[in-house]
């Protein structure tokens, strides 16, 4: 979604920079977000706050291919006691 219409900056771009450890001021300088009309500043700051490194969130994904047993690992029934 486009957050800053003036500079055509998306929430994904802002989030990517925030996850890289950049502050809002750094992102504002780098991308130009909230430097013209200022209407996007609250939304842009909210994205930065959600994605900032100081607020880590675990990203869990469940892929069925990753859950299959590998030939390298023995089956639990074939392990000798």
Gaussian input, Z-matrix of N, CA and C with variables (Angstrom, degrees):
# hf/3-21g

backbone

0 1
 N
 C     1     B1
 C     2     B2     1     A1
 N     3     B3     2     A2     1     D1
 C     4     B4     3     A3     2     D2
 C     5     B5     4     A4     3     D3
 N     6     B6     5     A5     4     D4
 C     7     B7     6     A6     5     D5
 C     8     B8     7     A7     6     D6
 N     9     B9     8     A8     7     D7
 C    10    B10     9     A9     8     D8
 C    11    B11    10    A10     9     D9
 N    12    B12    11    A11    10    D10
 C    13    B13    12    A12    11    D11
 C    14    B14    13    A13    12    D12
 N    15    B15    14    A14    13    D13
 C    16    B16    15    A15    14    D14
 C    17    B17    16    A16    15    D15
 N    18    B18    17    A17    16    D16
 C    19    B19    18    A18    17    D17
 C    20    B20    19    A19    18    D18
 N    21    B21    20    A20    19    D19
 C    22    B22    21    A21    20    D20
 C    23    B23    22    A22    21    D21
 N    24    B24    23    A23    22    D22
 C    25    B25    24    A24    23    D23
 C    26    B26    25    A25    24    D24
 N    27    B27    26    A26    25    D25
 C    28    B28    27    A27    26    D26
 C    29    B29    28    A28    27    D27
 N    30    B30    29    A29    28    D28
 C    31    B31    30    A30    29    D29
 C    32    B32    31    A31    30    D30
 N    33    B33    32    A32    31    D31
 C    34    B34    33    A33    32    D32
 C    35    B35    34    A34    33    D33
 N    36    B36    35    A35    34    D34
 C    37    B37    36    A36    35    D35
 C    38    B38    37    A37    36    D36
 N    39    B39    38    A38    37    D37
 C    40    B40    39    A39    38    D38
 C    41    B41    40    A40    39    D39
 N    42    B42    41    A41    40    D40
 C    43    B43    42    A42    41    D41
 C    44    B44    43    A43    42    D42
 N    45    B45    44    A44    43    D43
 C    46    B46    45    A45    44    D44
 C    47    B47    46    A46    45    D45
 N    48    B48    47    A47    46    D46
 C    49    B49    48    A48    47    D47
 C    50    B50    49    A49    48    D48
 N    51    B51    50    A50    49    D49
 C    52    B52    51    A51    50    D50
 C    53    B53    52    A52    51    D51
 N    54    B54    53    A53    52    D52
 C    55    B55    54    A54    53    D53
 C    56    B56    55    A55    54    D54
 N    57    B57    56    A56    55    D55
 C    58    B58    57    A57    56    D56
 C    59    B59    58    A58    57    D57
 N    60    B60    59    A59    58    D58
 C    61    B61    60    A60    59    D59
 C    62    B62    61    A61    60    D60
 N    63    B63    62    A62    61    D61
 C    64    B64    63    A63    62    D62
 C    65    B65    64    A64    63    D63
 N    66    B66    65    A65    64    D64
 C    67    B67    66    A66    65    D65
 C    68    B68    67    A67    66    D66
 N    69    B69    68    A68    67    D67
 C    70    B70    69    A69    68    D68
 C    71    B71    70    A70    69    D69
 N    72    B72    71    A71    70    D70
 C    73    B73    72    A72    71    D71
 C    74    B74    73    A73    72    D72
 N    75    B75    74    A74    73    D73
 C    76    B76    75    A75    74    D74
 C    77    B77    76    A76    75    D75
 N    78    B78    77    A77    76    D76
 C    79    B79    78    A78    77    D77
 C    80    B80    79    A79    78    D78
 N    81    B81    80    A80    79    D79
 C    82    B82    81    A81    80    D80
 C    83    B83    82    A82    81    D81
 N    84    B84    83    A83    82    D82
 C    85    B85    84    A84    83    D83
 C    86    B86    85    A85    84    D84
 N    87    B87    86    A86    85    D85
 C    88    B88    87    A87    86    D86
 C    89    B89    88    A88    87    D87
 N    90    B90    89    A89    88    D88
 C    91    B91    90    A90    89    D89
 C    92    B92    91    A91    90    D90
 N    93    B93    92    A92    91    D91
 C    94    B94    93    A93    92    D92
 C    95    B95    94    A94    93    D93
 N    96    B96    95    A95    94    D94
 C    97    B97    96    A96    95    D95
 C    98    B98    97    A97    96    D96
 N    99    B99    98    A98    97    D97
 C   100   B100    99    A99    98    D98
 C   101   B101   100   A100    99    D99
 N   102   B102   101   A101   100   D100
 C   103   B103   102   A102   101   D101
 C   104   B104   103   A103   102   D102
 N   105   B105   104   A104   103   D103
 C   106   B106   105   A105   104   D104
 C   107   B107   106   A106   105   D105
 N   108   B108   107   A107   106   D106
 C   109   B109   108   A108   107   D107
 C   110   B110   109   A109   108   D108
 N   111   B111   110   A110   109   D109
 C   112   B112   111   A111   110   D110
 C   113   B113   112   A112   111   D111
 N   114   B114   113   A113   112   D112
 C   115   B115   114   A114   113   D113
 C   116   B116   115   A115   114   D114
 N   117   B117   116   A116   115   D115
 C   118   B118   117   A117   116   D116
 C   119   B119   118   A118   117   D117
 N   120   B120   119   A119   118   D118
 C   121   B121   120   A120   119   D119
 C   122   B122   121   A121   120   D120
 N   123   B123   122   A122   121   D121
 C   124   B124   123   A123   122   D122
 C   125   B125   124   A124   123   D123
 N   126   B126   125   A125   124   D124
 C   127   B127   126   A126   125   D125
 C   128   B128   127   A127   126   D126
 N   129   B129   128   A128   127   D127
 C   130   B130   129   A129   128   D128
 C   131   B131   130   A130   129   D129
 N   132   B132   131   A131   130   D130
 C   133   B133   132   A132   131   D131
 C   134   B134   133   A133   132   D132
 N   135   B135   134   A134   133   D133
 C   136   B136   135   A135   134   D134
 C   137   B137   136   A136   135   D135
 N   138   B138   137   A137   136   D136
 C   139   B139   138   A138   137   D137
 C   140   B140   139   A139   138   D138
 N   141   B141   140   A140   139   D139
 C   142   B142   141   A141   140   D140
 C   143   B143   142   A142   141   D141
 N   144   B144   143   A143   142   D142
 C   145   B145   144   A144   143   D143
 C   146   B146   145   A145   144   D144
 N   147   B147   146   A146   145   D145
 C   148   B148   147   A147   146   D146
 C   149   B149   148   A148   147   D147
 N   150   B150   149   A149   148   D148
 C   151   B151   150   A150   149   D149
 C   152   B152   151   A151   150   D150
 N   153   B153   152   A152   151   D151
 C   154   B154   153   A153   152   D152
 C   155   B155   154   A154   153   D153
 N   156   B156   155   A155   154   D154
 C   157   B157   156   A156   155   D155
 C   158   B158   157   A157   156   D156
 N   159   B159   158   A158   157   D157
 C   160   B160   159   A159   158   D158
 C   161   B161   160   A160   159   D159
 N   162   B162   161   A161   160   D160
 C   163   B163   162   A162   161   D161
 C   164   B164   163   A163   162   D162
 N   165   B165   164   A164   163   D163
 C   166   B166   165   A165   164   D164
 C   167   B167   166   A166   165   D165
 N   168   B168   167   A167   166   D166
 C   169   B169   168   A168   167   D167
 C   170   B170   169   A169   168   D168
 N   171   B171   170   A170   169   D169
 C   172   B172   171   A171   170   D170
 C   173   B173   172   A172   171   D171
 N   174   B174   173   A173   172   D172
 C   175   B175   174   A174   173   D173
 C   176   B176   175   A175   174   D174
 N   177   B177   176   A176   175   D175
 C   178   B178   177   A177   176   D176
 C   179   B179   178   A178   177   D177
 N   180   B180   179   A179   178   D178
 C   181   B181   180   A180   179   D179
 C   182   B182   181   A181   180   D180
 N   183   B183   182   A182   181   D181
 C   184   B184   183   A183   182   D182
 C   185   B185   184   A184   183   D183
 N   186   B186   185   A185   184   D184
 C   187   B187   186   A186   185   D185
 C   188   B188   187   A187   186   D186
 N   189   B189   188   A188   187   D187
 C   190   B190   189   A189   188   D188
 C   191   B191   190   A190   189   D189
 N   192   B192   191   A191   190   D190
 C   193   B193   192   A192   191   D191
 C   194   B194   193   A193   192   D192
 N   195   B195   194   A194   193   D193
 C   196   B196   195   A195   194   D194
 C   197   B197   196   A196   195   D195
 N   198   B198   197   A197   196   D196
 C   199   B199   198   A198   197   D197
 C   200   B200   199   A199   198   D198
 N   201   B201   200   A200   199   D199
 C   202   B202   201   A201   200   D200
 C   203   B203   202   A202   201   D201
 N   204   B204   203   A203   202   D202
 C   205   B205   204   A204   203   D203
 C   206   B206   205   A205   204   D204
 N   207   B207   206   A206   205   D205
 C   208   B208   207   A207   206   D206
 C   209   B209   208   A208   207   D207
 N   210   B210   209   A209   208   D208
 C   211   B211   210   A210   209   D209
 C   212   B212   211   A211   210   D210
 N   213   B213   212   A212   211   D211
 C   214   B214   213   A213   212   D212
 C   215   B215   214   A214   213   D213
 N   216   B216   215   A215   214   D214
 C   217   B217   216   A216   215   D215
 C   218   B218   217   A217   216   D216
 N   219   B219   218   A218   217   D217
 C   220   B220   219   A219   218   D218
 C   221   B221   220   A220   219   D219
 N   222   B222   221   A221   220   D220
 C   223   B223   222   A222   221   D221
 C   224   B224   223   A223   222   D222
 N   225   B225   224   A224   223   D223
 C   226   B226   225   A225   224   D224
 C   227   B227   226   A226   225   D225
 N   228   B228   227   A227   226   D226
 C   229   B229   228   A228   227   D227
 C   230   B230   229   A229   228   D228
 N   231   B231   230   A230   229   D229
 C   232   B232   231   A231   230   D230
 C   233   B233   232   A232   231   D231
 N   234   B234   233   A233   232   D232
 C   235   B235   234   A234   233   D233
 C   236   B236   235   A235   234   D234
 N   237   B237   236   A236   235   D235
 C   238   B238   237   A237   236   D236
 C   239   B239   238   A238   237   D237
 N   240   B240   239   A239   238   D238
 C   241   B241   240   A240   239   D239
 C   242   B242   241   A241   240   D240

   B1=1.4334
   B2=1.5298
   B3=1.2990
   B4=1.4648
   B5=1.5232
   B6=1.3143
   B7=1.4658
   B8=1.5239
   B9=1.3215
   B10=1.4611
   B11=1.5276
   B12=1.3258
   B13=1.4585
   B14=1.5301
   B15=1.3145
   B16=1.4675
   B17=1.5309
   B18=1.3272
   B19=1.4696
   B20=1.5203
   B21=1.3351
   B22=1.4628
   B23=1.5423
   B24=1.3308
   B25=1.4559
   B26=1.5178
   B27=1.3212
   B28=1.4612
   B29=1.5230
   B30=1.3257
   B31=1.4580
   B32=1.5217
   B33=1.3183
   B34=1.4695
   B35=1.5259
   B36=1.3274
   B37=1.4674
   B38=1.5248
   B39=1.3202
   B40=1.4647
   B41=1.5253
   B42=1.3293
   B43=1.4743
   B44=1.5201
   B45=1.3191
   B46=1.4701
   B47=1.5280
   B48=1.3184
   B49=1.4605
   B50=1.5320
   B51=1.3279
   B52=1.4642
   B53=1.5207
   B54=1.3341
   B55=1.4634
   B56=1.5172
   B57=1.3168
   B58=1.4642
   B59=1.5272
   B60=1.3292
   B61=1.4580
   B62=1.5120
   B63=1.3201
   B64=1.4592
   B65=1.5230
   B66=1.3211
   B67=1.4585
   B68=1.5315
   B69=1.3353
   B70=1.4608
   B71=1.5187
   B72=1.3322
   B73=1.4667
   B74=1.5246
   B75=1.3360
   B76=1.4676
   B77=1.5246
   B78=1.3260
   B79=1.4656
   B80=1.5201
   B81=1.3159
   B82=1.4628
   B83=1.5325
   B84=1.3089
   B85=1.4618
   B86=1.5325
   B87=1.3256
   B88=1.4688
   B89=1.5265
   B90=1.3343
   B91=1.4556
   B92=1.5245
   B93=1.3267
   B94=1.4529
   B95=1.5122
   B96=1.3361
   B97=1.4604
   B98=1.5279
   B99=1.3334
   B100=1.4707
   B101=1.5260
   B102=1.3206
   B103=1.4720
   B104=1.5245
   B105=1.3333
   B106=1.4630
   B107=1.5275
   B108=1.3127
   B109=1.4682
   B110=1.5250
   B111=1.3357
   B112=1.4587
   B113=1.5136
   B114=1.3190
   B115=1.4636
   B116=1.5254
   B117=1.3107
   B118=1.4606
   B119=1.5254
   B120=1.3101
   B121=1.4603
   B122=1.5243
   B123=1.3090
   B124=1.4757
   B125=1.5211
   B126=1.3201
   B127=1.4682
   B128=1.5167
   B129=1.3136
   B130=1.4602
   B131=1.5263
   B132=1.3174
   B133=1.4664
   B134=1.5303
   B135=1.3215
   B136=1.4647
   B137=1.5267
   B138=1.3267
   B139=1.4671
   B140=1.5250
   B141=1.3101
   B142=1.4674
   B143=1.5217
   B144=1.3223
   B145=1.4643
   B146=1.5219
   B147=1.3188
   B148=1.4609
   B149=1.5194
   B150=1.3092
   B151=1.4641
   B152=1.5209
   B153=1.2961
   B154=1.4594
   B155=1.5188
   B156=1.3181
   B157=1.4634
   B158=1.5224
   B159=1.3054
   B160=1.4557
   B161=1.5210
   B162=1.3283
   B163=1.4631
   B164=1.5228
   B165=1.3469
   B166=1.4604
   B167=1.5199
   B168=1.3237
   B169=1.4531
   B170=1.5114
   B171=1.3121
   B172=1.4598
   B173=1.5161
   B174=1.3002
   B175=1.4519
   B176=1.5184
   B177=1.3014
   B178=1.4516
   B179=1.5138
   B180=1.3044
   B181=1.4500
   B182=1.5126
   B183=1.2902
   B184=1.4512
   B185=1.5218
   B186=1.2970
   B187=1.4483
   B188=1.5173
   B189=1.3078
   B190=1.4612
   B191=1.5177
   B192=1.3276
   B193=1.4572
   B194=1.5300
   B195=1.3241
   B196=1.4596
   B197=1.5175
   B198=1.3211
   B199=1.4496
   B200=1.5298
   B201=1.3168
   B202=1.4576
   B203=1.5232
   B204=1.3261
   B205=1.4577
   B206=1.5155
   B207=1.2896
   B208=1.4482
   B209=1.5186
   B210=1.3221
   B211=1.4629
   B212=1.5223
   B213=1.3350
   B214=1.4600
   B215=1.5265
   B216=1.3106
   B217=1.4584
   B218=1.5190
   B219=1.3084
   B220=1.4547
   B221=1.5265
   B222=1.3188
   B223=1.4650
   B224=1.5226
   B225=1.2895
   B226=1.4635
   B227=1.5180
   B228=1.3389
   B229=1.4584
   B230=1.5209
   B231=1.3331
   B232=1.4713
   B233=1.5198
   B234=1.3010
   B235=1.4569
   B236=1.5300
   B237=1.3200
   B238=1.4688
   B239=1.5147
   B240=1.3196
   B241=1.4610
   B242=1.5011
   A1=108.21
   A2=115.31
   A3=120.43
   A4=108.55
   A5=116.27
   A6=122.02
   A7=109.12
   A8=116.64
   A9=122.12
   A10=108.65
   A11=115.21
   A12=120.19
   A13=110.65
   A14=117.29
   A15=121.14
   A16=111.69
   A17=116.59
   A18=121.89
   A19=112.97
   A20=116.10
   A21=123.36
   A22=110.94
   A23=114.75
   A24=122.35
   A25=108.27
   A26=115.70
   A27=120.25
   A28=111.47
   A29=115.10
   A30=120.46
   A31=110.81
   A32=117.93
   A33=121.50
   A34=111.37
   A35=116.53
   A36=119.58
   A37=110.83
   A38=115.70
   A39=120.29
   A40=109.56
   A41=116.97
   A42=121.39
   A43=111.09
   A44=117.31
   A45=120.96
   A46=110.66
   A47=117.26
   A48=121.12
   A49=111.05
   A50=116.98
   A51=120.37
   A52=110.77
   A53=117.23
   A54=120.74
   A55=111.73
   A56=116.19
   A57=120.66
   A58=111.44
   A59=116.31
   A60=119.83
   A61=115.18
   A62=117.50
   A63=119.98
   A64=110.50
   A65=116.36
   A66=122.00
   A67=109.01
   A68=116.30
   A69=119.09
   A70=111.18
   A71=116.60
   A72=119.77
   A73=111.44
   A74=116.82
   A75=120.59
   A76=110.80
   A77=116.00
   A78=120.98
   A79=110.17
   A80=116.02
   A81=120.58
   A82=110.28
   A83=116.75
   A84=120.73
   A85=110.81
   A86=116.84
   A87=121.68
   A88=112.85
   A89=117.48
   A90=121.41
   A91=114.08
   A92=116.97
   A93=120.02
   A94=113.83
   A95=116.13
   A96=119.91
   A97=109.73
   A98=116.33
   A99=123.99
   A100=112.70
   A101=117.15
   A102=119.68
   A103=112.46
   A104=117.78
   A105=118.45
   A106=111.07
   A107=117.99
   A108=118.79
   A109=112.24
   A110=118.14
   A111=121.98
   A112=116.10
   A113=118.12
   A114=121.03
   A115=112.95
   A116=118.22
   A117=121.96
   A118=113.59
   A119=118.13
   A120=119.89
   A121=112.98
   A122=118.67
   A123=120.49
   A124=110.95
   A125=117.29
   A126=121.07
   A127=111.06
   A128=116.68
   A129=120.52
   A130=110.70
   A131=117.09
   A132=120.23
   A133=111.11
   A134=117.34
   A135=120.90
   A136=110.97
   A137=117.33
   A138=120.92
   A139=109.83
   A140=117.30
   A141=121.46
   A142=110.09
   A143=117.40
   A144=121.03
   A145=111.64
   A146=117.57
   A147=121.77
   A148=112.07
   A149=116.79
   A150=120.78
   A151=114.21
   A152=118.00
   A153=121.03
   A154=110.94
   A155=116.32
   A156=122.34
   A157=112.00
   A158=117.94
   A159=120.46
   A160=111.75
   A161=117.48
   A162=122.70
   A163=109.36
   A164=117.98
   A165=118.94
   A166=112.12
   A167=114.88
   A168=122.00
   A169=107.05
   A170=116.58
   A171=120.49
   A172=109.10
   A173=115.95
   A174=121.45
   A175=108.13
   A176=116.08
   A177=121.05
   A178=109.49
   A179=115.85
   A180=120.74
   A181=108.64
   A182=116.13
   A183=121.01
   A184=107.96
   A185=115.93
   A186=121.12
   A187=108.34
   A188=117.21
   A189=120.34
   A190=111.77
   A191=117.75
   A192=119.63
   A193=111.62
   A194=116.62
   A195=120.31
   A196=111.62
   A197=116.98
   A198=120.68
   A199=113.28
   A200=117.33
   A201=120.81
   A202=110.01
   A203=115.03
   A204=118.37
   A205=109.86
   A206=115.12
   A207=122.03
   A208=109.39
   A209=116.83
   A210=121.35
   A211=111.43
   A212=116.40
   A213=120.57
   A214=111.80
   A215=118.00
   A216=122.19
   A217=108.96
   A218=117.62
   A219=119.76
   A220=111.17
   A221=115.35
   A222=121.24
   A223=108.77
   A224=118.66
   A225=121.62
   A226=111.81
   A227=118.36
   A228=120.37
   A229=112.18
   A230=118.20
   A231=120.23
   A232=112.45
   A233=119.65
   A234=122.78
   A235=107.99
   A236=116.13
   A237=121.10
   A238=109.66
   A239=115.42
   A240=119.89
   A241=111.90
   D1=138.85
   D2=177.52
   D3=-77.17
   D4=123.91
   D5=178.76
   D6=-94.53
   D7=-47.64
   D8=-179.13
   D9=-106.52
   D10=106.42
   D11=-178.75
   D12=-71.61
   D13=-37.66
   D14=-177.69
   D15=-59.96
   D16=-42.39
   D17=-177.57
   D18=-105.56
   D19=-0.33
   D20=-178.93
   D21=52.53
   D22=60.05
   D23=179.48
   D24=-111.00
   D25=128.06
   D26=-177.89
   D27=-92.18
   D28=164.24
   D29=176.36
   D30=-64.93
   D31=-30.54
   D32=178.27
   D33=-66.39
   D34=-39.58
   D35=177.67
   D36=-65.24
   D37=-43.82
   D38=179.43
   D39=-63.57
   D40=-45.00
   D41=-179.49
   D42=-62.55
   D43=-41.46
   D44=179.91
   D45=-60.82
   D46=-43.07
   D47=179.09
   D48=-69.07
   D49=-39.02
   D50=179.52
   D51=-65.59
   D52=-40.59
   D53=178.45
   D54=-66.65
   D55=-23.32
   D56=177.38
   D57=-79.52
   D58=-2.57
   D59=176.57
   D60=99.52
   D61=7.65
   D62=-179.03
   D63=-80.99
   D64=143.31
   D65=175.99
   D66=-80.66
   D67=171.36
   D68=177.68
   D69=-60.35
   D70=-41.25
   D71=179.74
   D72=-61.74
   D73=-40.47
   D74=177.98
   D75=-64.58
   D76=-42.68
   D77=179.89
   D78=-66.04
   D79=-39.99
   D80=178.46
   D81=-61.82
   D82=-42.28
   D83=179.05
   D84=-68.12
   D85=-42.58
   D86=-176.63
   D87=-70.74
   D88=-46.24
   D89=-173.66
   D90=-100.24
   D91=-17.81
   D92=-178.62
   D93=81.89
   D94=10.06
   D95=-178.64
   D96=-65.84
   D97=139.38
   D98=178.85
   D99=60.70
   D100=34.70
   D101=178.51
   D102=-111.46
   D103=-8.30
   D104=179.78
   D105=-107.36
   D106=-85.78
   D107=-176.79
   D108=-84.34
   D109=-24.78
   D110=176.66
   D111=83.29
   D112=0.52
   D113=-178.22
   D114=-67.57
   D115=-21.70
   D116=-175.92
   D117=-93.42
   D118=-3.04
   D119=-171.74
   D120=-59.23
   D121=-44.23
   D122=-179.36
   D123=-63.15
   D124=-43.57
   D125=179.67
   D126=-66.58
   D127=-41.62
   D128=-179.90
   D129=-65.80
   D130=-41.97
   D131=177.49
   D132=-64.24
   D133=-36.38
   D134=178.16
   D135=-63.96
   D136=-40.84
   D137=177.70
   D138=-64.55
   D139=-43.23
   D140=179.01
   D141=-61.92
   D142=-44.28
   D143=179.96
   D144=-62.32
   D145=-38.69
   D146=-179.84
   D147=-69.68
   D148=-30.84
   D149=-172.85
   D150=-107.94
   D151=1.75
   D152=-176.65
   D153=-62.60
   D154=147.93
   D155=179.87
   D156=-64.30
   D157=-22.13
   D158=179.42
   D159=-74.37
   D160=-13.50
   D161=177.33
   D162=-118.58
   D163=68.28
   D164=-176.21
   D165=-66.48
   D166=142.21
   D167=178.16
   D168=-130.15
   D169=132.58
   D170=179.23
   D171=-74.87
   D172=131.27
   D173=176.49
   D174=-103.58
   D175=106.32
   D176=-177.87
   D177=-104.79
   D178=130.47
   D179=175.38
   D180=-125.88
   D181=149.37
   D182=-178.89
   D183=-121.70
   D184=104.36
   D185=177.42
   D186=-108.56
   D187=128.51
   D188=-176.99
   D189=-64.57
   D190=-32.39
   D191=179.44
   D192=-66.72
   D193=-30.22
   D194=179.46
   D195=-77.13
   D196=-19.48
   D197=-177.54
   D198=-89.17
   D199=-12.51
   D200=179.81
   D201=-68.89
   D202=145.60
   D203=178.92
   D204=-71.84
   D205=142.97
   D206=179.50
   D207=-94.61
   D208=156.43
   D209=177.36
   D210=-67.94
   D211=-22.00
   D212=-179.28
   D213=-70.85
   D214=-25.16
   D215=-177.87
   D216=-103.00
   D217=130.27
   D218=-179.48
   D219=-70.96
   D220=149.10
   D221=175.41
   D222=-64.77
   D223=147.57
   D224=-178.03
   D225=-64.98
   D226=-28.30
   D227=-179.98
   D228=-77.93
   D229=-20.54
   D230=-177.72
   D231=-96.11
   D232=1.19
   D233=-179.92
   D234=-78.71
   D235=126.38
   D236=-179.67
   D237=-75.00
   D238=140.41
   D239=-178.71
   D240=-86.63

